[in-house]
Amino acid sequence: SALMVGGCSGSQSLREMASNPGLKVDWLPNQPGAELPRIIASARLFVMPSFYEGHPKALLEAMSCGAACLGTDVPGIREDICHQENGWLCGTEPESLAAAVRGLLDDSLLREEVGRRARRYIVEKYSLDRVSALELELLADLAGNRV
C-alpha cells in the first residue's frame, strides 16, 4: 500500500485517481515535523514524482533519514539525486515511474545501499558546519564587495 502525507494543490485529483479499486492508498493530513522521520523511516521507498522542484525539502529530509528515494529526472531533483548512487531517477511518464517503483521494491539490498548513500550525501553536503561556513563566506564576500 502507499502512504500519502500532507496535502497539495492537486490533492483532490490525486484522491480521485487513487480511488481505483486496485490501489490501496492511506492518507495522512499534514504531520508535525517531529513525526516525519518516524514515518519516513517506516517506508520501504520515498517517491517524489514531480515535474519541477525548486529546493525539494521533503526529498532532502527523506534522504537524511536514510530512505531509498526515487525522484523524477527534473530540475531540482536531479541536482541532489545521483542516479543509482544516492537515489534513483526516472522519467515523468507513468510507465517509467511504475517500472522504477517496481524495480526498487523488488530489491531490498539496493534500497538499503541507496538509502545509506543518501544519508551520507546529506550529512556531507548539508551539515550545519558546512552550511554555516558557506554562509560566512557569502557574508564576507558581500561585505568585501561593498567596500
Summary of the structure (lengths in Angstrom):
residues: 147
radius of gyration: 17.5
end to end distance: 59.1
largest distance: 66.2
contacts: 388
relative contact order: 0.11
helix: 48%
strand: 14%
